[in-house]
Amino acid sequence: MKPVPHKERSLLERIRKNKNAYFFLIPIFLFLCTFKYYTFFTAIVESFFKWNGANVNVWVGLENYRKVLTENTFWISMKNVGIITICNVIICVTFPMLAAIMVYSCKNKHISNFFKILYIIPMVVPSLVVFLMWKWIYAFDTGAINQLLRLCGLDNLVHSWLGEPGTALAAIIMIGFPFIGAFGLQFLVYLGALLNISVDICESARLDGIKWWQNIIYIELPLLKPQMKMFVMLAIINSMQSFENILVLTEGGPGKSTIVPALYMYKQAFTYSNMGYASAIGVLLFLLVLLFTVLNYKFVNTQD
C-alpha cells in the first residue's frame, strides 16, 4: 500500500478535526453558488446571446459588446458615474474622518458619546426613506430648499433641482449632506483606528510641544492611511454598482443627465427585456471594477 505524503496526511487530519465547522459552512457555499456564482457565470454566457429572458435566445457573439461600446448613452453614463465616483471618494475620505477626529479629540466623555450616537443613528434609517425625504427637500414648489430661498428673497436661485440637467447630477451627489450619517461605517472604522493609537505616541508629541493641527497632520492622518485606502476602493465599487438613488429620484433624467451604467443595465433588462445586452453591460462593469481592484492592490498597497 502506497504511503500517504505528509502534507496530504496533515490536510486530511485538519479536515477530520474540523469537520463540524466545515459542515456548518456548506449552506453558505450552497447559497453563494446558487445565487451568486451561477447567476454570474450565466450572465457571462448570455452576454453572447440575443436573449429576452424567456423564449428568445440567439447566438450573436460579440455583437452585444460592440453595441454597448458604440452606444452614446453608455458613454454618457460612464461620464456621470465617473463624476459621482470622484465625489464619493472625496466625501467618504474627508467628512467621516473629520467627524471621527473631532469626536476622538473631545475630552468631555458625555459630549463625545452624544456625537457618536448622533452620527450612528442615521445608519438604521432605510436608504429608500432617505431618498424620498431628499426628493421632497429638492421639490420645486414645496421643497425645503426652495422655500428657504424664497423666504430669504433669493427667488432667482430657485431651481427644479432634480428636473434641470444642469443641477440634477449635483443634487444627487449632495444627498445626505453633511454625509456623516450616510457614511456611518466609515466614521466608526476611523474612530476605532484613532482609539487604537498608542498613548505613548500622543504623550511624546505633547511633551515635544506639538500643536493640535500638527498632531492631526503628522500623527493621526498617517496612521489612518490603511483605512483611507480601503474606503477609496469601496467607494469606487459602490459608486459603480449603485443606482437605487437615481432610480428613485430621477430615473436617469432629465434626458440622460443622471443616467449611470448600472441603471442603464437595469432598464435594458427589465424595461426593454434586452437581457443579453444588459448582461454585456454587467460584464463590462465587472471588468472595470476588477481593474480598479487590481490597480489598488498593486499600486496602493495598504502596507507602507
Secondary structure, DSSP 8 states (H G I E B T S, - for coil): -----HHHHHHHHHHHHTHHHHHHHHHHHHHHIIIIIHHHHHHHHHTTEEE-SSS-EEE-TTHHHHHHHH-HHHHHHHHHHHHHHHHHHHHHHHHHHHHHHHHHH---HHHHHHHHHHHHGGGGS-HHHHHHHHHHHT-TTT-HHHHHHHHTT-GGG---TTTSHHHHHHHHHTTTTT-TTTTHHHHHHHHHHHHTS-HHHHHHHHHTT--HHHHIIIIIHHHTHHHHHHHHHHHHHHHHH--HHHHHHTTT-STTTT--HHHHHHHHHHTS--HHHHHHHHHHHHHHHHHHHHHHHHHS-S--
